């Protein structure tokens, strides 16, 4: 399993999508964009592959809530698998 993830800062994500900061936060809150991950006290990032999949879902007319829900399940699964592999 590839565990090399690219993290994009919010400013990078906003360059890739046609949203304002307010719209990005609204979409995160309503479940149509993957939530950020904390990077420090005052910074967040987004997993690049999740942003890619969300953009693809937008372009192909897929249900964004379903896409984001699937991505979050995958995120949790990756975390659990990585944790269990580290413990072994």
C-alpha positions as CSV (number, residue, x, y, z in Angstrom):
1,X,0.0,0.0,0.0
2,X,1.3,3.4,-0.9
3,X,1.4,5.6,2.2
4,X,3.0,8.6,0.6
5,X,0.4,11.3,0.8
6,X,0.6,14.8,-0.5
7,X,-0.9,17.5,1.7
8,X,-2.1,20.7,0.1
9,X,-2.5,23.9,2.1
10,X,-5.8,25.7,1.9
11,X,-4.4,28.4,-0.5
12,X,-3.3,25.7,-2.9
13,X,-6.7,24.0,-2.8
14,X,-8.4,27.3,-3.4
15,X,-6.3,27.8,-6.6
16,X,-7.6,24.5,-7.9
17,X,-11.3,24.9,-7.2
18,X,-13.6,27.8,-8.1
19,X,-14.7,28.5,-4.5
20,X,-14.1,31.3,-2.1
21,X,-12.9,30.5,1.5
22,X,-16.5,30.9,2.7
23,X,-17.9,28.6,0.1
24,X,-15.2,26.0,0.8
25,X,-16.1,26.0,4.5
26,X,-19.8,25.8,3.7
27,X,-19.1,22.8,1.5
28,X,-17.0,21.1,4.2
29,X,-19.8,21.7,6.7
30,X,-22.5,20.3,4.5
31,X,-20.5,17.2,3.6
32,X,-19.8,18.0,-0.1
33,X,-16.0,18.6,0.3
34,X,-13.6,16.6,2.4
35,X,-12.6,18.1,5.7
36,X,-9.2,19.5,6.3
37,X,-6.6,17.8,8.6
38,X,-4.9,19.8,11.3
39,X,-1.2,20.6,10.6
40,X,-0.5,22.8,13.6
41,X,-2.0,25.3,15.9
42,X,-3.1,27.7,13.1
43,X,-2.8,25.6,9.9
44,X,-4.7,23.0,8.1
45,X,-4.2,21.0,5.0
46,X,-6.1,18.7,2.6
47,X,-5.1,15.3,1.3
48,X,-4.4,15.9,-2.4
49,X,-6.0,12.7,-3.6
50,X,-9.2,13.5,-1.8
51,X,-9.3,16.9,-3.5
52,X,-8.6,15.2,-6.9
53,X,-11.5,12.7,-6.3
54,X,-13.9,15.5,-5.3
55,X,-13.0,17.5,-8.4
56,X,-13.5,14.4,-10.5
57,X,-16.9,13.8,-8.9
58,X,-17.9,17.4,-9.6
59,X,-16.9,17.0,-13.2
60,X,-18.7,13.8,-13.7
61,X,-21.9,14.7,-11.9
62,X,-21.5,12.2,-9.0
63,X,-23.2,12.7,-5.7
64,X,-20.7,14.8,-3.7
65,X,-22.0,13.7,-0.3
66,X,-21.6,10.1,-1.2
67,X,-18.1,10.7,-2.7
68,X,-17.0,12.6,0.5
69,X,-18.5,9.9,2.7
70,X,-16.6,7.2,0.8
71,X,-13.3,9.2,1.0
72,X,-13.7,9.6,4.8
73,X,-14.3,5.8,5.2
74,X,-11.1,5.3,3.1
75,X,-9.2,7.8,5.2
76,X,-10.2,6.0,8.4
77,X,-9.3,2.6,6.9
78,X,-5.9,3.9,5.8
79,X,-5.3,5.2,9.3
80,X,-6.2,1.9,10.9
81,X,-4.2,-0.2,8.4
82,X,-1.1,2.1,8.8
83,X,-1.5,1.9,12.6
84,X,-1.8,-1.9,12.6
85,X,1.2,-2.3,10.2
86,X,3.3,-0.1,12.5
87,X,2.3,-2.1,15.5
88,X,3.2,-5.5,13.9
